[in-house]
């Protein structure tokens, strides 16, 4: 399975993807089964009820190809703004490109004697 990404700025949204048996993807908890797509077959963009899948889902030379929205914050790294496609061959969680969460720690003011 080949997964491409389409970066998009989204606040407080995460993308969690897992490959399960065959050509099935669990995207943020929802399971999508692409096992039935024949070689050369395509599911047109918009026909899959998933806000994360953009563009058609195709099987080319036996490999399912899908493009997912990749959410990011206001200043994504180069790896997130311009992600490379990934090839997934094993079942399990898929590491998607991401940046570390910004620190939300509030610094204590320094006491300054005037």
ABEGO torsion letter per residue (X at the ends): XBBBBBBBBBBGBBBBBBBBBEBBBBBGGBBBBAAABBBGBBBBBGABBBAABBEBBBBBGGBBBBBBBBBBBABBBAAAABBBBBBBABBEBBBBBBBBBBBABBBBBBBBBX
